[in-house]
C-alpha cells in the first residue's frame, strides 16, 4: 500500500480511497435509473459501454440522503470495481483524484460509532500525499452489505 | 330891597343926624368930650334901635324863609313859602319856592329814577347772575373744550407720529416693491433662460438616452458573446473533464498492466495534468466570462436603469420646461401686477407724506385753537369775574338805589 497509487474521492461526509488495482474504470454517470423499493444504499442502475452497472451510494450509508443525478450540482461519476465486482460501482460526486499513499504512514483503524456505517467499521485509514486522510474502501464488504440490504428489502419466496 | 335898605339907612342916617342935632343943642359948649361921648352914645343907641327895628322888619320874612327852609330840611317838600312882597325877599321866596318845586321834581325824579335804578339793578343783578351762571357754564364748557382741544392736540400728535410711521412704512414698502419689481423682472429673465436651458437639457438627455440605448444594445451583444464564450468554455471544461477521466482510466489500465503499463501511466499522468490545466484555464476563462457576464448584466442593468432614469429625467425636464414656461408667463403677469403695486405704493407714500403734513397742520391749528380756547377760557373767566363784579356792582347799585330811595323817602312830597 505504501507508495501505491490510490484513487480517492468524497462520498457523503467521508473521504474514501481505493487502490488503482481495485478499479476497473471511472465513468461519468449521465443518468441513473432508480430501482423502486430498493434500499438507499442502491443508488440506481446505469449503462456504461453497453453494460448495466449497479451504482451504490456510500453517502446514504452514513444516513445522508441519496442524490439524484438530475439534481446534482456537481457531475456524478461511478468508480467501477474490478472483477468479480465489476457489475458494481460507487457513486462519486465530483471527479475522483489519484494520489500516492504516504510512505511510512501507518494505517489506522477508524473508531466505531453510530455515524460509521456497518460496511466501514473496521476499515483502515490511510494518509495520502498532501496530508489528506481517506478510509480505504473494501469492495467485498460493500457488496456484501448491499446484498444483505437488498435481501432484507425484497423477501425471497420460500 | 335895596331901596328899602337905602331908605332904612337914610332913615337911620336922618335919625342919627337928628339926634346929633338935637344933642348938639342940648350939649354945652366947651364940654366937647362929654358932648362927643354923648353924641356917640346917642348915635349908637339910635343906630342900635334902628338896627333892631330894621332887622326885625327885614328879618321877619327871612325868618319865615328860614322856617320854611327848616321845615324843608326836615324833608317836607310840600311846604311853600308865602310870597307877600315884591322885593328881593319876595323874589327870594319865589325863587325858593321855585327851587323847592324844582327840588321836589328832582326828588320825585330821583325817587322814580332810583326805583327804576333799583328795578334795573335788580334785573341787572339777576341778569348778571344768569349771565354769570351762563358764563360759568361757558367757562366750564370752554375748559372742557380746552381739555378736549389739548387731548385733540395730543391725539393729533400721536396720529401724526403714527402717520409718519405709516409714511415711513409706505416708503419702505415702495422701495421694497421696487426691489420686488426688479427681482421679479430678473426672475422672469432667469425663468426664460432656465426654460431655454431646460429645453437644451431635454434635447441633451434625449441624445444621452439614445446613446445609452445604443450602448445597451452593444453591451447586450457583448453579453451574448460572453454567454457564447461560457458555452464554449463549458464545452472545453467538459472536454477537459472527459480528458481527465480518460487519463484517469488510462492510469487505471496502466496500473492494471503493471510494469508494462508504467510508461503509459506516465503518459496518462501527463495527459491528466494537461487536462487539469486545461480545466483550470477553462475554469479561469469561465470565471472571467462569468465575471464579464455578471458585470455586463450589471452594466446592462445600470444602463437600463440610466435609460429609465434618463427617460424619467427627460420627462421631468419636459415637465420642468413646461413649468418654467408657465412660470415665465406668470412672472410676466406678476411683473405687471408688481409694477402696478409699485406705482400704487409710491403714490401711497406720497399720499402718506401729504397726510403727515396735513395732520401736522391740523395739529398746529388744533394747538392754536387750544391756545385760543385757553385764552377764551381765560377771557371767559375774566368775564365771569367781571360779571361777578357787575353783579356785585348791580347789587351795590341796588343797595345804593335802595339807600337813595330811603333817602328820598325822607322827603315828603305829597
Interface residues (C-beta under 8 A of the other chain):
Chain A: X5 X7 X20 X21 X23 X24 X25 X26 X27 X28 X75 X77 X82 X95 X96 X98
Chain B: X241 X242 X244 X245 X248 X249 X251 X252 X253 X255 X256 X272
